[in-house]
Amino acid sequence: MGFKILELKLPTGFDRQELEQRIKKKLKTVEFSYTIEKQSLDARKKENIHWLIRVGVSSPALRGPGRKPQPGLEIPFKKRDKKVLLVGSGPAGFFCAYVLVLAGFKVTIIEQGSRAAARLNRVSTFERTGQLDENDNYAFGEGGAGTFSDGKLTSRTKSISKERNFIFQSYIEAGAPEEIAYLAHPHLGSDNLVKIVANLGREYLRRGGVFLFNTKVRDIYLKNGIVEAVETGSGKIEADYFVFAAGHSAYETYRLLMGKGVPFRVKPFAIGCRVEHPQELVNLGQWGCSALPGVKAAEYRLTFKDNAYMPVYSFCMCPGGKVVPAAPYKGLNIVNGKSNYARNLPFANAAIVAGINLNHLLKKEVDPLNALEWLEKLEKNFFALPGSYAAPACKIEDFLGGRISASLSGSSYPFPLFPADFRDLFPEPVCTSLRAGMQHFCKKMKGFEKGIMLGLESKTSAPVQALREKGGRSAGVKNLYICGEGGGWAGGIVSSAADGIKTALTIAQP
Ligand SMILES: Cc1cc2nc3c(=O)[nH]c(=O)nc-3n(C[C@H](O)[C@H](O)[C@H](O)COP(=O)(O)OP(=O)(O)OC[C@H]3O[C@@H](n4cnc5c(N)ncnc54)[C@H](O)[C@@H]3O)c2cc1C
């Protein structure tokens, strides 16, 4: 049985039969099996948008060796009596715990929020009443910040291919569509994620893992460079290893770690707004038509670089989705985006952010606690202006023209929009850079100026980074690991989960 890779171009509305016909024609035989290895949309020429598909084909008609087996993630299992305690059930904490359970450890995940279904109810109540639950919201609860998201599984992090395959395979076994294994821009959708997160949780429990939901770590017993236990309010919990995967919204947890002398440094991050457009306008701009068979909704990625400004770029684009109020704590205003698997809602949204270096922006050496304080103050200011979770907003055209919008409509955001002058909210260099970037994007994407912008987008990545030794161990603390987005070494679902897996493999090293 020989093996061959075929690169095929197929129309957007192709079906499996058409694909198989094309393979048959290329191989000149009907005896073959195949797997799609990669599928990406080529929309460079609007008059000829098509899928580029790479298939791996095995057939007796092919000469040469068969398909080489792909090396998988090696998890060293043995009977162990060591206990590991993880803080946070987001992608980093969960995948770290899952791998540790598979390696034979006694593992407990502590999560301040609830199981996904109960969390979903609290999020719906918040959107109906404006009453935020500080433990169950878009940032906190089972599955972490990624549960009610677009579930985009793209990651630019290098050297995580084994971890990525393990994550994707785990998602597929938990109910994700198989296409995530080969699509260039795979995504799960919020509706799928709630079920996948719950199924993954069940599998972890079946393998002997323990969850403590509605349990918050409030203190750490750290003595002579060793963590002995954590305090949860309902008791002290001891373990041999401690992994903090608390995400980058958990200011209290950061402050707790920093207060105990766990070393962090300030790192570059980004702030800005979410822009929202009618999806049809994005489809027209990107494809030249309002719909394409076999493709859900058009996406975009925009970047602007000019030495006179901060870099400005789009991030976390959610086609056919919704802008959501993602504040983790009362009195902060933060927006983010999500979509369901079908991506069929009438609006598209994306973050447009300016990359900042706080030391340069504030023209002084900033320490990690100051960085958190600075960001939290900005999040508070965005709440203080409307005095609620109404989002400070502006039409892009008005922002470019230096005006406050007289009226605002056409948004998926569940709370009202509050006409605002972003010059009063952002530091001047951020505002100027966002304006220059958006001017550029208006030239790049037809109709971009017709959108609206809502603030504040402040969670593209963490403003601080844990100092780690090789293998992810916290510098100077023998049995403490800080991983995922909160550690400042990952950003997004896949890279955070991969960082969690790498941490687990370090702990499991013989
Ligand atoms: C609305 C939204 C949409 C997003 N969309 C995408 C997307 O499409 N694709 C993508 O790649 N990324 C997306 N992201 C970002 C992604 O969710 C994060 O990068 C990822 O979840 C980070 O994983 P993590 O495990 O490091 O931390 P988190 O997911 O933040 O999880 C941390 C967990 O720790 C818990 N915790 C914190 N402190 C304590 C404590 N003291 N005690 C107990 N528990 C604690 C929190 O409750 C939380 O559940 C989105 C985020 C949001 C909010």
PDBQT file of the ligand as one rigid body, heavy atoms in Angstrom, charges set to zero:
ROOT
HETATM    1  C1  LIG A 601     -15.462  35.922  25.507  1.00  0.00    +0.000 C 
HETATM    2  C2  LIG A 601     -14.110  35.335  25.191  1.00  0.00    +0.000 A 
HETATM    3  C3  LIG A 601     -13.862  34.834  23.931  1.00  0.00    +0.000 A 
HETATM    4  C4  LIG A 601     -12.639  34.247  23.627  1.00  0.00    +0.000 A 
HETATM    5  N1  LIG A 601     -12.460  33.685  22.391  1.00  0.00    +0.000 NA
HETATM    6  C5  LIG A 601     -11.346  32.967  22.148  1.00  0.00    +0.000 A 
HETATM    7  C6  LIG A 601     -11.206  32.231  20.934  1.00  0.00    +0.000 A 
HETATM    8  O1  LIG A 601     -12.099  32.183  20.088  1.00  0.00    +0.000 OA
HETATM    9  N2  LIG A 601     -10.044  31.548  20.743  1.00  0.00    +0.000 N 
HETATM   10  C7  LIG A 601      -9.024  31.562  21.655  1.00  0.00    +0.000 A 
HETATM   11  O2  LIG A 601      -7.991  30.917  21.417  1.00  0.00    +0.000 OA
HETATM   12  N3  LIG A 601      -9.135  32.261  22.806  1.00  0.00    +0.000 NA
HETATM   13  C8  LIG A 601     -10.276  32.936  23.078  1.00  0.00    +0.000 A 
HETATM   14  N4  LIG A 601     -10.401  33.615  24.265  1.00  0.00    +0.000 N 
HETATM   15  C9  LIG A 601      -9.253  33.610  25.191  1.00  0.00    +0.000 C 
HETATM   16  C10 LIG A 601      -9.171  32.252  25.897  1.00  0.00    +0.000 C 
HETATM   17  O3  LIG A 601     -10.387  31.961  26.467  1.00  0.00    +0.000 OA
HETATM   18  C11 LIG A 601      -8.055  32.285  26.921  1.00  0.00    +0.000 C 
HETATM   19  O4  LIG A 601      -6.840  32.526  26.246  1.00  0.00    +0.000 OA
HETATM   20  C12 LIG A 601      -7.927  30.961  27.673  1.00  0.00    +0.000 C 
HETATM   21  O5  LIG A 601      -9.153  30.597  28.257  1.00  0.00    +0.000 OA
HETATM   22  C13 LIG A 601      -6.851  31.065  28.741  1.00  0.00    +0.000 C 
HETATM   23  O6  LIG A 601      -6.785  29.838  29.401  1.00  0.00    +0.000 OA
HETATM   24  P1  LIG A 601      -6.230  29.667  30.877  1.00  0.00    +0.000 P 
HETATM   25  O7  LIG A 601      -6.517  28.259  31.251  1.00  0.00    +0.000 OA
HETATM   26  O8  LIG A 601      -4.843  30.139  30.939  1.00  0.00    +0.000 OA
HETATM   27  O9  LIG A 601      -7.088  30.651  31.808  1.00  0.00    +0.000 OA
HETATM   28  P2  LIG A 601      -8.640  30.870  31.955  1.00  0.00    +0.000 P 
HETATM   29  O10 LIG A 601      -9.383  30.250  30.841  1.00  0.00    +0.000 OA
HETATM   30  O11 LIG A 601      -8.823  32.304  32.201  1.00  0.00    +0.000 OA
HETATM   31  O12 LIG A 601      -9.044  30.042  33.255  1.00  0.00    +0.000 OA
HETATM   32  C14 LIG A 601      -8.654  30.418  34.543  1.00  0.00    +0.000 C 
HETATM   33  C15 LIG A 601      -9.628  29.822  35.563  1.00  0.00    +0.000 C 
HETATM   34  O13 LIG A 601      -9.059  29.962  36.862  1.00  0.00    +0.000 OA
HETATM   35  C16 LIG A 601     -10.085  30.228  37.795  1.00  0.00    +0.000 C 
HETATM   36  N5  LIG A 601      -9.480  30.910  38.951  1.00  0.00    +0.000 N 
HETATM   37  C17 LIG A 601      -8.735  32.055  38.959  1.00  0.00    +0.000 A 
HETATM   38  N6  LIG A 601      -8.331  32.352  40.205  1.00  0.00    +0.000 NA
HETATM   39  C18 LIG A 601      -8.825  31.374  41.019  1.00  0.00    +0.000 A 
HETATM   40  C19 LIG A 601      -8.750  31.132  42.423  1.00  0.00    +0.000 A 
HETATM   41  N7  LIG A 601      -8.067  31.960  43.254  1.00  0.00    +0.000 N 
HETATM   42  N8  LIG A 601      -9.385  30.044  42.932  1.00  0.00    +0.000 NA
HETATM   43  C20 LIG A 601     -10.070  29.197  42.116  1.00  0.00    +0.000 A 
HETATM   44  N9  LIG A 601     -10.187  29.391  40.769  1.00  0.00    +0.000 NA
HETATM   45  C21 LIG A 601      -9.558  30.463  40.227  1.00  0.00    +0.000 A 
HETATM   46  C22 LIG A 601     -11.041  31.122  37.021  1.00  0.00    +0.000 C 
HETATM   47  O14 LIG A 601     -12.341  31.066  37.569  1.00  0.00    +0.000 OA
HETATM   48  C23 LIG A 601     -10.973  30.525  35.598  1.00  0.00    +0.000 C 
HETATM   49  O15 LIG A 601     -12.008  29.596  35.368  1.00  0.00    +0.000 OA
HETATM   50  C24 LIG A 601     -11.615  34.212  24.605  1.00  0.00    +0.000 A 
HETATM   51  C25 LIG A 601     -11.849  34.758  25.870  1.00  0.00    +0.000 A 
HETATM   52  C26 LIG A 601     -13.081  35.311  26.175  1.00  0.00    +0.000 A 
HETATM   53  C27 LIG A 601     -13.328  35.873  27.549  1.00  0.00    +0.000 C 
ENDROOT
TORSDOF 0
